[in-house]
Amino acid sequence: MGERPAVAVLGAGAFGTALANAAGRAGRRTLIWARDAAAVEAINGKRSNEARLPGARIHDLVSATGTLEEAARADMILLVVPAQALRGVTEAVAPFVRAGTPLVICAKGIERGTGRFMSEVVAEAAPSAVPTILSGPGFAADIEKGLPTALTVAAEDDAVARSIADRLGSSSLRLYHTSDLRGVEIGGATKNVLAIAAGVVSGRLLGASAVAALTARGFAELTRFGRHFGARPETLMGLSGLGDLILSCSSLQSRNFALGHALGQGKGLDLVSGKGALAEGALTAEILVEKAQDAGIDMPIAEAVDAVLGGMIDVDQAIAQLMARPQKAE
């Protein structure tokens, strides 16, 4: 099979391709696994992935495969697949993964049906591997262009997180490390849902002041949820919490914000139904609200998003309900 790759990226979407190129720029031989044979052929032959990341040239140290067994030989494996597909992909690659290999989760969500956080999903599906998280405010296009980006790597053993950060970081991609695995993954999952709400406010043309207020109150919800489940305050205030929330609540490059924006304009049902680009928050909202309610955590914005996505109320009703909430101390 030739030289063992330093990094494998499971998933040839925009973010997976951008991370693979970033690893290549960091001097790491990298292998992308793709389900689609056409994507493998394009990456290896044309040195491009126009279907998912137009205009990007694949780095010379990056190649592609359609075989999980080949990808699993890498020293570290990045799982860049949708949150609800994470268990299936991890179970498929698990038989080929060497014990102790870091599985770096790039999905942001909570598993529907089980309520498991992403690290719990990977721990169950690949018990011999080491679950880690890569999260923070980074769009695929910015990472691909080499624009300055900072993300956080988390693992229960901070030495593992530090090692991953050292191996993936470069002059344009700065990686911080932490042992607060739960805090980092909660930030990523929760901000997706809140970004939909911010998009609704923007799409409804309610003004920049309303978007700012929504983002701030959304952060209060993220903080309550995170601290209940053991997240550290400094993590929630950091890149993977507040930083990612700010990015996702302020740009149409965010699929979740774009979904909310479309809903605010009376559109967007194609994105909810899965006919358009995947907005992870649409699949996370219900289970996030369920976990919050079971724990007695007040999350009115997340609840409003879930109610709109579920067709229980419309956008105007959701806004009216939020504005009619009793006055309270901040």
Secondary structure, 3 states (H helix, E strand, C coil): CCCCCCEEEECCCHHHHHHHHHHHHCCCCEEEECCCHHHHHHHHHHCECCCCCCCCECCCCEEEECCHHHHCCCCEEEECCCHHHHHHHHHHHHHHCCCCCEEEECCCCECCCCCCEHHHHHHHHCCCCEEEEEECCCCHHHHHCCCCEEEEEEECCHHHHHHHHHHHCCCCEEEEEECCHHHHHHHHHHHHHHHHHHHHHHHCCCCHHHHHHHHHHHHHHHHHHHHHCCCCHHHHCCHHHHHHHHHHCCCCCCHHHHHHHHHHCCCCHHHHCCCCCCCHHHHHHHHHHHHHHHHCCCCHHHHHHHHHHCCCCCHHHHHHHHHCCCCCCC
